[in-house]
Amino acid sequence: MEKNIPARRVRKFLSPRRNVDVMRVYYCYQLGSTFVSLGLLEARIVTAMLACDRIKLSKVIQDDVPIWESIAARHTQLQSSTLGNLLAILSKHNIVEADLVYLRWVVAKRNFFIHRFFEKEPWPGDLSEQGVRVMSRRLLYLEHIFRRAQNRIYQILQRAGLVEITDLGEDGYMVMNVGALTGELAWLNDLAVEATRRHARRRREEER
């Protein structure tokens, strides 16, 4: 497969095609975009749980191992868990009932997408233009669900008292363990905020 195809060649490829063929290409794009959003959601949940010391895992990690080995072991355990198992772990950590209901709903949508979306075999080449539009809208609906869940997971952990969030406005937000930068470490809070703001500004400049 050819890599690094420029956008002008993609436009040239699509320009003489029938509407239904263009829509079929879009359908394949939307399928991939939805899958990527789901992957990002699952990675975000693992990252959020990994960073939270108050979330206890069923497999005991020895207290006397170096911190990097402990983090690696936690990451391996979390990453190897299914989304349903991650939810089961979270349910033991004072997650608000309404948030648990929401997360179960998201997991159900994930399971539908992975296991049942193709039950009726909606293959791109077999669909009419209208059929492609209908299935693409369904995929876009699922993508929005997965994207919103990515943005909400830290707020869910905050409501459960598992993390602290500092709102930085247009620079985003900073997430930390509860009480991480207090006492003698309080001075690090300003340092962390400034570092987060610099990173956000740098990303905005790169995107221009």
C-alpha positions as CSV (number, residue, x, y, z in Angstrom):
1,M,0.0,0.0,0.0
2,E,1.3,3.4,-0.9
3,K,2.1,5.7,2.0
4,N,2.0,9.5,2.4
5,I,-0.6,10.1,-0.4
6,P,-1.0,13.8,-0.8
7,A,-4.5,15.3,-0.5
8,R,-4.5,16.5,-4.1
9,R,-4.2,12.9,-5.3
10,V,-7.1,11.9,-3.1
11,R,-9.2,14.7,-4.5
12,K,-8.2,13.7,-8.1
13,F,-9.2,10.1,-7.4
14,L,-12.6,11.0,-6.1
15,S,-13.5,13.8,-8.5
16,P,-14.7,11.6,-11.4
17,R,-16.4,9.1,-9.2
18,R,-20.2,8.6,-8.8
19,N,-21.8,10.1,-5.7
20,V,-22.4,6.6,-4.4
21,D,-18.7,5.7,-4.8
22,V,-17.6,8.8,-3.0
23,M,-20.1,8.1,-0.2
24,R,-18.7,4.5,0.1
25,V,-15.2,5.9,0.6
26,Y,-16.6,8.3,3.2
27,Y,-18.3,5.3,4.9
28,C,-14.9,3.6,5.2
29,Y,-13.4,6.8,6.6
30,Q,-16.2,7.1,9.2
31,L,-15.7,3.5,10.2
32,G,-12.0,4.1,10.8
33,S,-12.7,7.4,12.6
34,T,-15.1,5.7,14.9
35,F,-12.7,2.9,15.7
36,V,-9.9,5.4,16.4
37,S,-12.2,7.3,18.8
38,L,-13.0,4.1,20.6
39,G,-9.3,3.3,20.9
40,L,-8.6,6.7,22.3
41,L,-11.4,6.3,24.8
42,E,-10.1,3.0,26.1
43,A,-6.5,4.4,26.3
44,R,-7.8,7.5,28.2
45,I,-9.6,5.3,30.8
46,V,-6.5,3.3,31.3
47,T,-4.3,6.4,31.6
48,A,-6.8,8.0,34.1
49,M,-6.9,4.9,36.3
50,L,-3.1,4.5,36.1
51,A,-2.5,8.0,37.4
52,C,-4.9,7.6,40.3
53,D,-3.2,6.1,43.4
54,R,-6.6,5.7,45.2
55,I,-7.8,3.1,42.6
56,K,-6.8,-0.3,44.0
57,L,-6.4,-3.3,41.7
58,S,-7.3,-6.9,42.5
59,K,-3.7,-8.1,41.8
60,V,-1.6,-7.0,44.7
61,I,1.6,-5.1,43.7
62,Q,4.3,-5.3,46.3
63,D,5.0,-2.1,48.2
64,D,8.8,-2.6,48.2
65,V,9.3,-2.6,44.4
66,P,10.8,0.5,42.7
67,I,8.1,3.0,41.7
68,W,8.7,2.6,38.0
69,E,8.2,-1.2,38.3
70,S,5.0,-0.6,40.2
71,I,3.7,1.8,37.5
72,A,4.6,-0.7,34.8
73,A,2.8,-3.5,36.6
74,R,-0.3,-1.4,37.1
75,H,-0.3,-0.3,33.4
76,T,0.0,-3.9,32.3
77,Q,-2.8,-5.1,34.5
78,L,-5.1,-2.2,33.4
79,Q,-4.2,-2.5,29.7
80,S,-4.9,-6.2,29.6
81,S,-8.4,-5.7,31.2
82,T,-11.5,-5.4,29.1
83,L,-13.6,-2.2,29.2
84,G,-16.2,-4.1,31.2
85,N,-13.5,-5.2,33.8
86,L,-12.2,-1.6,34.1
87,L,-15.8,-0.5,34.8
88,A,-16.1,-3.2,37.5
89,I,-12.9,-1.9,39.1
90,L,-14.2,1.7,39.1
91,S,-17.6,0.6,40.5
92,K,-15.7,-0.3,43.8
93,H,-14.4,3.2,44.2
94,N,-17.3,5.5,45.1
95,I,-18.3,6.3,41.5
96,V,-21.6,8.2,41.5
97,E,-24.5,5.9,40.5
98,A,-25.5,8.2,37.6
99,D,-21.9,8.1,36.3
100,L,-21.9,4.3,36.6
101,V,-25.1,4.1,34.6
102,Y,-23.6,6.4,31.9
103,L,-20.4,4.3,31.7
104,R,-22.4,1.1,31.4
105,W,-24.3,2.7,28.6
106,V,-21.0,3.6,26.9
107,V,-19.7,0.1,27.3
108,A,-22.9,-1.3,25.7
109,K,-22.4,1.0,22.7
110,R,-18.8,-0.1,22.5
111,N,-19.8,-3.8,22.5
112,F,-22.5,-3.1,19.8
113,F,-19.9,-1.4,17.6
114,I,-17.2,-4.2,18.0
115,H,-19.4,-7.3,18.1
116,R,-22.8,-6.5,16.4
117,F,-22.4,-3.5,14.0
118,F,-21.8,-5.9,11.0
119,E,-24.5,-8.4,11.9
120,K,-26.6,-7.4,8.8
121,E,-23.4,-7.2,6.7
122,P,-23.5,-3.5,5.7
123,W,-20.5,-3.9,3.4
124,P,-19.6,-0.6,1.5
125,G,-19.9,-2.2,-2.0
126,D,-23.4,-3.7,-1.2
127,L,-25.0,-0.5,0.1
128,S,-27.0,2.1,-1.9
129,E,-26.2,5.7,-1.5
130,Q,-29.0,6.1,1.0
131,G,-27.9,3.0,2.8
132,V,-24.4,4.4,3.1
133,R,-25.8,7.7,4.5
134,V,-27.8,5.9,7.1
135,M,-24.9,3.7,8.2
136,S,-22.5,6.6,8.2
137,R,-24.8,8.6,10.5
138,R,-24.9,5.6,12.9
139,L,-21.1,5.5,13.0
140,L,-20.9,9.2,13.5
141,Y,-23.4,8.9,16.4
142,L,-21.1,6.2,18.0
143,E,-18.0,8.3,17.4
144,H,-19.6,11.3,19.3
145,I,-20.5,9.0,22.2
146,F,-16.9,7.7,22.5
147,R,-15.4,11.3,22.1
148,R,-17.7,12.7,24.8
149,A,-16.8,9.8,27.2
150,Q,-13.1,10.6,26.7
151,N,-13.7,14.2,27.9
152,R,-15.9,13.1,30.8
153,I,-13.8,10.3,32.4
154,Y,-11.7,12.7,34.5
155,Q,-14.8,14.6,35.7
156,I,-16.3,11.3,36.8
157,L,-13.2,10.4,38.8
158,Q,-13.3,13.9,40.3
159,R,-16.8,13.5,41.5
160,A,-15.8,10.2,43.1
161,G,-13.0,12.1,45.0
162,L,-10.3,10.2,43.2
163,V,-8.5,13.1,41.4
164,E,-8.3,16.9,41.6
165,I,-8.8,19.0,38.5
166,T,-7.4,22.5,38.0
167,D,-9.3,24.3,35.3
168,L,-6.9,26.4,33.1
169,G,-9.4,27.9,30.8
170,E,-8.3,27.8,27.1
171,D,-5.1,26.0,28.2
172,G,-7.1,23.0,29.2
173,Y,-6.9,21.4,32.7
174,M,-4.5,19.7,35.0
175,V,-5.3,16.4,36.7
176,M,-3.5,15.2,39.8
177,N,-4.0,12.7,42.6
178,V,-5.9,14.1,45.6
179,G,-3.6,16.0,47.9
180,A,-0.6,15.3,45.7
181,L,0.8,18.9,45.9
182,T,0.1,20.0,49.5
183,G,2.3,20.8,52.4
184,E,6.0,20.9,51.5
185,L,5.2,20.2,47.9
186,A,2.6,23.0,47.5
187,W,5.2,25.1,45.6
188,L,5.2,22.5,42.8
189,N,1.6,23.3,42.0
190,D,2.5,26.7,40.4
191,L,5.3,25.0,38.5
192,A,3.0,22.3,37.2
193,V,0.4,24.8,36.1
194,E,2.9,26.9,34.2
195,A,4.4,23.8,32.5
196,T,0.9,22.7,31.5
197,R,0.1,26.2,30.1
198,R,3.4,26.2,28.1
199,H,2.5,22.8,26.6
200,A,-1.0,24.0,25.6
201,R,0.4,27.2,24.0
202,R,3.0,25.2,22.0
203,R,0.3,22.8,20.7
204,R,-1.9,25.7,19.6
205,E,1.1,27.3,17.8
206,E,1.9,24.0,16.0
207,E,-1.7,23.6,14.9
208,R,-1.8,27.1,13.2
